[in-house]
Each structure stands twice: as C-alpha cells, then as structure tokens.
C-alpha cells in the first residue's frame, strides 16, 4: 500500500464514454453511440479539448489508447507553446 500526493485524478474505467459527457458538454460533437468525435491528433469540436482511447474509438486495446494519448499530448504542447 502507498499514498500519492495529487492535485487531480482522472478515472479511466470502462469501454465507452460516460453519457453525461455528451449531455453536459456544449459544442462537443459525438457519434450516435456516444463516442467523442476527434481528428487524427485527438482534437475535438471544442477548441483546446482533446480526446482519445475508448471514448473516441469504442472498445479497443490499451496500446491504441496510449498512442492516442501520446499524440494528443504532443498537440496540446504545440497549442500551449
């Protein structure tokens, strides 16, 4: 057992996005099944908002989700630099 000092925790559980995302997020384009629409860099229809993994593709491998996260991180860094 151990403790971590954290400012924020983002839970990533399940294989589909929480339905609350599309219902509570203005100007966020989603698929009919609730998945978030994102381009190849993870950018969504909301400026400065990125998504990847199962929330975009539906159930897939953790390797694909990690790749999407890495690509989105690169794009976020470009946006903030």
Number of C-alpha atoms within 10 A of each C-alpha: 2 3 5 5 5 6 5 6 6 5 6 11 9 11 15 19 21 13 11 9 15 17 11 9 10 10 11 17 16 18 11 7 10 19 23 28 19 21 14 10 18 23 20 21 16 13 9 11 13 22 21 27 25 22 23 24 20 17 14 14 12 11 10 14 19 13 13 21 18 15 18 21 15 13 17 17 10 9 9 7 6
